[in-house]
C-alpha cells in the first residue's frame, strides 16, 4: 500500500495513511518509504515526506541488525536535504556512546553527507555542520574521564575508535574543497589523532603547486607529524613517495630542487624523511642527475639516524 500512495500526496487522506504506516513497527514499511527518492515527489511534498521517513526509522531502529541498518540510514541521509533533523539523527547515532548499535553504518552515511554537494549544515565539514559537531562531540567525550572507558573488560576508548573511523578520508575522490583543512584544524591539539591529522594534510601535498606553496604544504605536514612519532612519519613519507614515483612531473626540476634542499637542511627527522621521499621519487624519475645525487649524499649525512637509514636505502643504481 505504501508504495502506491506517494503519487497521491495531493490528497489529504494519503498523508494520513502514510503517517499511520510510518509509526508502524514493521520494517517492510520502512523499506517501502525509503525506496521513494526525493525526485519521485513534487518539491512541495518533500519536506513532509522526509519527516515520515524519519518517523519510520525511529519506529524500527531497534529492530535493525548490523549491516541491515545501512540502507535505512542512507535513506535518512538522502532525505536530510529536506529535513536537517534527519542528519542530526545520524550524528546522534555516531556519538551515542551508550549504544553500540549502528554507529559504524552511521559513520559511513555521515561521511557521504559531509563530502556531498548538500548545502551546509548537512553537507561539508565547516564549523556548525553536522559532521563538525559530531567530531567535536566525540573529542569532548574522549577527554571526559567518565566516558573514556580505557581498557575496560567490555570496551576500550569507544570515542577514539569512532573518531578514527569518522576522520579517515583516505584518498576519497569526492572531497569538497577545503574539507581536509577544516577537519585537520579540528583535530589539531589532540595527540592521539596526530597520525590521522597528518594523513589528512598529506593528502593536500601537491607536487605540481608553485614552489613556495609546495614547500608550505610539506612544512605544514612536517609540523603535524612532530607529535605522531617516527613510525607514522616514515609511513607518511612512504605514501608520498608512492604517489610521486608513479605520477609524471608537472613542472621543472629546478622548482622541486629548492623545496627538497630546504627540507633536507631543516634538521628535523620528519622534514628529513619527507626530503628523502621527494629526492628518491624525483631523482629516479629524472635518471639521477648530479644535483639530485648530491642532495641524496647530504641526506645520508643527516643528523637524524632515521633519515640516514632511509637515505641509505635509496640507491641511484642497482648493483
C-alpha positions in Angstrom: 0.0 0.0 0.0 2.8 2.4 1.0 4.4 2.3 -2.5 1.3 3.4 -4.3 0.5 6.4 -2.1 3.3 8.9 -2.9 1.7 9.8 -6.3 -1.5 10.6 -4.4 0.0 13.0 -1.9 -2.2 15.8 -3.2 -5.0 14.1 -1.3 -5.1 14.6 2.5 -6.2 11.0 3.0 -3.0 9.8 1.5 -1.0 11.7 4.1 -3.0 10.3 7.0 -2.4 6.7 5.8 1.3 7.3 5.4 1.6 8.9 8.8 -0.1 5.9 10.4 2.1 3.5 8.5 5.3 5.4 9.4 4.6 4.8 13.1 4.2 1.1 12.5 7.0 -1.1 13.8 7.2 -3.2 10.7 10.5 -3.0 8.8 8.7 -3.6 5.5 7.0 -0.1 5.9 10.4 1.5 6.5 11.8 -0.2 3.4 8.9 0.9 1.3 9.1 4.5 2.5 12.9 4.6 2.0 12.6 3.2 -1.5 11.0 6.5 -2.6 13.5 9.2 -3.5 13.1 13.0 -3.4 13.0 13.2 -7.2 9.9 10.9 -7.2 7.8 13.6 -5.5 6.8 17.1 -6.2 9.0 19.6 -4.4 6.2 20.8 -2.1 5.8 17.3 -0.7 9.4 16.6 0.0 9.9 18.1 3.5 6.7 16.4 4.7 7.8 13.0 3.3 11.3 13.4 4.8 9.6 13.7 8.3 7.7 10.4 7.5 11.0 8.6 6.7 12.4 9.8 10.0 9.4 8.7 11.9 9.6 5.2 10.3 13.3 4.9 11.1 12.7 5.8 14.7 9.9 3.2 15.0 12.2 0.5 13.6 15.7 1.4 14.5 16.0 -1.1 17.4 14.9 -4.0 15.2 17.6 -3.4 12.6 20.7 -5.6 13.0 24.2 -4.8 11.8 24.6 -4.0 8.1 20.8 -4.0 7.7 20.8 -0.5 9.2 22.9 0.9 6.4 20.1 1.2 3.8 17.6 3.0 6.2 20.4 5.3 7.4 21.3 6.0 3.8 17.7 7.0 3.2 17.9 9.4 6.2 20.9 10.9 4.5 19.2 11.3 1.2 16.1 12.9 2.7 18.2 15.1 5.1 18.5 17.7 2.3 14.8 18.5 3.1 14.9 17.9 6.9 18.2 18.7 8.7 16.9 16.9 11.7 17.5 13.6 9.9 21.2 14.4 9.6 21.2 15.2 13.3 19.7 11.7 14.0 22.6 10.1 12.1 25.1 12.2 14.0 23.5 11.2 17.3 23.8 7.5 16.3 27.6 8.1 15.8 28.0 10.0 19.1 25.8 8.0 21.4 28.3 6.0 23.5 25.5 4.4 25.5 24.6 2.4 22.4 26.9 0.3 20.2 24.2 -0.3 17.5 24.6 1.0 14.0 27.3 3.6 14.8 29.6 2.3 12.1 26.9 2.4 9.4 26.0 5.9 10.6 29.7 6.9 10.2 29.6 5.8 6.5 26.5 7.9 5.9 27.7 10.9 7.8 30.9 10.9 5.7 28.9 10.6 2.5 26.9 13.6 3.5 29.9 15.6 4.5 31.6 15.0 1.2 28.4 15.6 -0.9 27.1 18.7 -2.5 24.3 19.1 0.0 24.5 22.6 1.5 25.7 23.5 5.0 24.9 22.5 7.7 24.0 19.0 6.4 27.0 18.9 4.0 30.6 19.9 4.4 32.9 19.9 7.5 32.9 23.6 8.4 32.1 24.7 11.9 28.4 24.4 12.6 28.0 21.5 10.2 26.5 18.2 11.3 29.8 16.4 10.7 31.9 19.0 12.5 29.5 18.8 15.5 29.8 15.0 15.6 33.6 15.1 15.6 33.6 17.9 18.3 31.2 15.8 20.4 33.4 12.7 20.2 36.5 14.7 21.0 34.8 16.0 24.2 33.7 12.5 25.1 37.2 11.1 24.6 38.6 13.6 27.1 35.8 13.0 29.7 37.0 10.5 32.4 33.5 9.2 32.9 33.0 8.2 29.2 36.6 7.4 28.3 36.3 3.7 29.2 40.0 3.0 28.8 41.0 -0.7 28.7 37.8 -2.0 30.4 36.8 -5.6 30.1 34.0 -4.9 27.7 35.1 -1.7 26.0 38.2 0.3 25.2 38.2 4.0 24.2 34.9 3.9 22.3 35.0 7.6 21.4 38.5 7.3 20.0 37.6 4.3 17.9 34.6 6.1 16.4 36.7 9.2 15.8 39.3 7.2 13.9 36.6 5.8 11.7 35.0 9.2 11.1 38.0 11.2 10.2 39.8 8.7 7.9 39.2 10.1 4.4 41.9 8.1 2.7 42.1 9.0 -1.0 38.4 9.9 -1.2 37.9 11.2 -4.7 34.7 13.1 -4.0 36.0 15.6 -1.5 34.6 19.1 -1.1 37.2 21.9 -1.4 38.7 22.7 1.9 37.3 19.6 3.7 40.7 18.2 4.7 41.9 21.6 6.0 38.7 22.0 8.0 39.0 18.6 9.5 42.7 18.8 10.2 42.1 22.1 12.0 39.5 20.4 14.2 41.9 17.7 15.2 44.8 20.0 16.0 46.0 19.6 19.6 44.8 16.0 20.0 48.0 13.9 20.2 46.1 10.6 19.9 44.8 11.7 16.5 48.1 13.1 15.2 48.5 10.3 12.7 45.0 10.9 11.3 45.7 14.6 11.1 49.0 14.0 9.3 47.2 11.7 6.8 44.7 14.5 6.1 47.4 17.0 5.5 49.4 14.5 3.4 46.5 14.4 1.0 46.9 18.1 0.4 50.5 17.9 -0.7 50.6 18.7 -4.4 53.9 18.5 -6.2 52.5 20.5 -9.1 52.0 23.5 -6.9 54.2 26.6 -7.1 57.5 26.0 -5.2 56.5 28.3 -2.2 53.1 26.7 -1.9 54.6 23.2 -2.2 57.1 23.9 0.5 54.4 25.3 2.7 52.3 22.1 2.3 55.3 20.0 3.2 56.2 22.1 6.2 52.6 22.0 7.5 52.7 18.3 7.1 56.0 18.1 9.0 54.6 20.1 11.9 51.7 17.8 12.1 54.0 14.8 12.1 56.1 16.1 15.0 53.5 14.6 17.5 52.8 11.5 15.6 56.1 9.6 16.1 58.8 8.3 13.8 56.8 5.3 12.6 53.9 7.5 11.4 56.3 10.0 9.8 58.1 7.2 7.9 54.7 5.7 6.7 53.5 9.1 5.6 56.8 9.8 3.7 56.5 6.3 2.1 52.9 7.0 0.9 54.1 10.3 -0.7 57.0 8.5 -2.4 54.5 6.1 -3.9 52.3 8.9 -5.2 55.3 10.9 -6.6 57.1 7.9 -8.1 54.0 7.0 -10.2 52.9 10.4 -11.4 54.5 12.4 -14.1 56.4 15.6 -13.3 54.2 18.6 -14.0 56.9 21.3 -13.5 60.6 21.9 -14.0 63.1 20.1 -11.8 64.6 23.3 -10.6 61.3 24.3 -8.9 61.4 21.0 -7.0 65.1 21.1 -6.1 64.7 24.2 -3.9 61.9 22.7 -1.6 63.9 19.4 -1.4 67.0 21.3 -0.3 65.1 23.3 2.2 63.6 20.1 3.8 67.0 18.4 3.8 68.6 21.3 5.6 65.9 21.7 8.2 67.5 19.3 10.6 64.3 17.6 11.9 63.7 13.9 11.4 60.2 14.5 9.9 61.4 17.0 7.3 64.4 14.8 6.5 62.2 11.8 5.9 60.0 13.9 3.6 63.1 15.1 1.8 64.3 11.5 1.2 60.9 10.6 -0.4 61.0 13.7 -2.6 64.6 13.1 -3.6 64.1 9.4 -4.2 61.0 9.8 -6.4 62.2 12.8 -8.4 65.8 11.7 -8.8 64.8 8.3 -10.0 62.3 9.8 -12.5 65.0 12.1 -13.9 67.7 9.4 -14.1 69.6 10.7 -11.1 71.3 13.9 -12.4 74.2 15.2 -10.3 72.2 17.8 -8.3 69.8 15.2 -7.0 72.6 12.7 -6.2 74.3 15.5 -4.3 71.2 16.0 -2.2 70.9 12.3 -1.6 74.5 12.3 -0.3 73.6 15.2 2.0 70.7 13.3 3.4 72.9 10.3 4.1 74.9 12.6 6.5 71.8 14.0 8.1 71.8 14.5 11.9 68.9 12.1 12.5 69.5 8.4 12.2 66.1 7.6 10.8 66.8 9.9 7.9 70.3 8.5 7.3 68.8 5.0 7.3 66.1 5.8 4.7 68.6 7.7 2.6 71.0 4.7 2.5 68.1 2.5 1.4 67.7 4.7 -1.7 70.1 3.7 -4.4 70.9 5.6 -7.6 71.9 2.4 -9.4 71.3 -1.3 -8.6 74.5 -3.4 -8.3 
